[in-house]
Amino acid sequence: MLFGRKKKNPIKLADKGAVDWTYTTCGYCSTGCSIEVGLNADGKAVSARGVGDADVNRGKLCISLSITGQCNAMGTREWSSCSGLPAYRTLEKEQDRREIAEYWGIDADFFPDKRGLFMTDILPAIETGQIKGLWLIATNPMTSMPNTARIRKTLEKLEFLVVQDAYADVETNEYSHVFLPAAVWAEKEGVFTNTERRVNLIRNVIEPFGESKPNFWIFNSLAKRIERERKPNFPETTEQVFEEMKELSRGRMLDISGMSYDRIEHKRGLQWPCRDGDEDGEQRLYSTASTLMRIIALPATPAKPPVRKRTIHRHTWHSVRSVTWRGAAIPRLNV
């Protein structure tokens, strides 16, 4: 195990209200809700759709926004975590696979046929022996997943577990075979996209703590060890990666071809689409009658008795609670 920082009481919050934003509303513009609203008892993403319908019915002007725990939740969706290929392309579409393969100079069969399993599917696959090795990045299932005893047995079943995290004492690291200490936001460089499509830039202002390394450095170090002649070329800097992203976005909905690190920094963020030659990005994406939000009737799903209460792991972020839950000002609550 490499040396890394620990998360014991890492922050002090002077005002408890600073974190008490689980559900807020604004009568004139939009509705904000925690990510839990996105799922109902059956695990289907219909509740958020209902919130949007309620906004339209009340004559609100903006769409509902999910307050997630990560500043780049939008950016990861844009660049493949929810699709498999960059710029809202999917692994299941032959044309998308061909476009990316041609740009990277590789064969399309370098890619898997379909996207990987969701986190909630990965854990049962470990139990059945389908998955024997796992690499967890900024994810702490020992606190974010229900039924901790079952998760513990699942992790113990793995033949090889890598935990990559900014904090060495995350609970899941107790079961790792390798720990990769990662840098936090002020120790690395790159862009992120927030909910309003605004791309911002982070410059590293301090050196990574101890032996910690930026995620980009860790990924590139692994990529250099891939023994395959037709592997893609991996850029050496995050700005070079951004230049690739610009080209792969050109002509698509999230076109960022008109952006650059310097322009983003000068403008203090730019919204996509921002096409090559544009002075600024588009402030409003959906402005015509054909793109406005519509009410969609959803089938009612009556609760099946008995109704059981679900325990939420204290006051937590979306998945990790690596920092927030140990702050002295945050109440220890079980709902």
Sequence and secondary structure as in RCSB ss.txt:
>XXXX:A:sequence
MLFGRKKKNPIKLADKGAVDWTYTTCGYCSTGCSIEVGLNADGKAVSARGVGDADVNRGKLCISLSITGQCNAMG
TREWSSCSGLPAYRTLEKEQDRREIAEYWGIDADFFPDKRGLFMTDILPAIETGQIKGLWLIATNPMTSMPNTAR
IRKTLEKLEFLVVQDAYADVETNEYSHVFLPAAVWAEKEGVFTNTERRVNLIRNVIEPFGESKPNFWIFNSLAKR
IERERKPNFPETTEQVFEEMKELSRGRMLDISGMSYDRIEHKRGLQWPCRDGDEDGEQRLYSTASTLMRIIALPA
TPAKPPVRKRTIHRHTWHSVRSVTWRGAAIPRLNV
>XXXX:A:secstr
       SS    S GGGS  SEEE SSS EEEEGGGG  TTS TTHHHHHHHHHHHTT SS  EEE S TTHHH
HHHTTTTTEETTTEETT HHHHHHHHHHHTS GGGS SS    HHHHHHHHHTTS  EEEEES  HHHHSS HHH
HHHHHHH SEEEEEES TT GGGGG SEEEEB  GGGS EEEE TTSEEEEE   S  STT B HHHHHHHHHTT
   TT     SSHHHHHHHHHHHHTTSTT  TT  HHHHHHHT EES   TT SS  S S  STTTS        
    SS       SS  SS  TTGGG TTS     
